[in-house]
Amino acid sequence: MHLMLSGRLRLAVPGEKALPATAFSLELDDGRVLHYGDEKSMGKIYLSAAGDFGSIPSYLTQGVDVTSSDFGFELFSGLIDRKRCQTRVFIMDQTCLSAIGNAYADEILFEAGIHPKAPCHALSPEKRRALYDAVRSVLAWGIEEMESAGRPLEDKVRGHLRVRGRAGQKCPRCGALIRKAGVLGFASFFCPVCQSDLTGRGLDWTKLPSG
């Protein structure tokens, strides 16, 4: 399943209310029902024989699972080495790291103190290490926040995010106003003070209009 932006799952008992725009429901062996709803019809569901993933687009080209024990610093260093794209583009490249979306890409870069437009090849060894550590710690933090919220499976839990979607609000660390910029067609949110280093590109975001 690739839920995209609006796909939602709900695990329910028989007779319990289904999701809005329910596309299909699966009756499970234990009597419960798994509903899939998608108001924008953007999600994709694939059915294949067990272990046969070749017919699923992009499945076999997915990068390393960043929540697994396979995701070590040596592997990360090999993936980012010689990359010349912007850092945010790299951490959202599903053929390298699987799977970081828009919201947590912003939170990871905020934690690491790296500007989303900073080029990978210009990051110092210390910043590369900070980026790796941020991937691990921010995703673990996000999972904990979602679990502790106690919200239904289909809900998006976003209240804990520090920069994502908070343009014009104060940075929780330094008080500067959170900014929004486009990176490869996606909106990116960052603090122009905590994430000021563009590694030599010379653009001072603190002096640009906040609108």
Secondary structure, DSSP 4 states (H G I P E B T S, - for coil): -B-TTTEEEEEE-TTS---TTEEEEEE-TTS-EEEEEETT---B-----TT--TTSTTGGG--EETTSTT--HHHHHHHHTT--SBHHHHHT-TTTEET--HHHHHHHHHHHT--TTSBGGG--HHHHHHHHHHHHHHHHHHHHHHHHHT--TTS---TT-SSTT-TTSBPTTT-PBPEEEEETTEEEEE-TTTT---TT----GGGS---
